[in-house]
């Protein structure tokens, strides 16, 4: 089992799959043992309960769902991925965002 589980949510789960692979490469390069996966917003509730992620990150296109997810996932940080990092598919920056957010949430 991975040390950290990072869940990305977007409207259909498709656009984030490329970002997932870039984040996984960045995690490997940093020596971080992480399970990073993407899911559609419609299946996010199922994944929240089955995968127990350490953080939930929303794609910018569903930022309007932030408060809904914050109510559902009260025990983990819920963030919206920076639009520029998302657009550039900057896996390294998004991974860093996730790490910073998890550290703040625990601290």
JOTA-V854663 format. One record per residue. RES is the residue in one letter. PSI is psi as a letter, one per 40 degrees, with the letter a starting at -180 (none if undefined). D_FIRST is the distance of its C-alpha to the first C-alpha in whole Angstrom. Layout:
res: {RES/RES}
psi: {PSI/PSI}
d_first: {D_FIRST/D_FIRST}
This chain:
res: {X/X/X/X/X/X/X/X/X/X/X/X/X/X/X/X/X/X/X/X/X/X/X/X/X/X/X/X/X/X/X/X/X/X/X/X/X/X/X/X/X/X/X/X/X/X/X/X/X/X/X/X/X/X/X/X/X/X/X/X/X/X/X/X/X/X/X/X/X/X/X/X/X/X/X/X/X/X/X/X/X/X/X/X/X/X/X/X/X/X/X/X/X/X/X/X/X/X/X/X/X/X/X/X/X/X/X}
psi: {i/i/d/i/h/h/h/h/h/a/d/e/e/d/d/e/d/d/d/d/d/d/d/d/d/d/d/d/d/e/f/h/g/i/h/h/i/i/i/i/d/d/e/d/d/d/d/d/d/d/e/g/i/e/i/h/h/h/i/d/e/f/d/e/e/d/d/d/d/d/d/d/g/e/e/i/i/h/i/h/h/h/d/d/d/d/d/e/f/g/d/d/d/d/d/d/d/d/d/d/d/d/d/d/d/d/none}
d_first: {0/4/7/9/9/13/15/18/21/24/27/26/23/24/25/22/20/22/21/18/18/20/18/15/18/19/15/15/19/18/15/13/9/9/8/12/14/17/19/23/24/25/22/20/21/19/16/16/16/14/11/12/12/13/16/18/20/23/25/29/30/29/29/32/29/28/29/28/25/25/27/24/21/23/20/18/20/22/23/25/25/28/30/31/28/27/30/30/26/25/21/22/24/22/19/21/22/19/18/21/21/18/20/23/22/20/23}
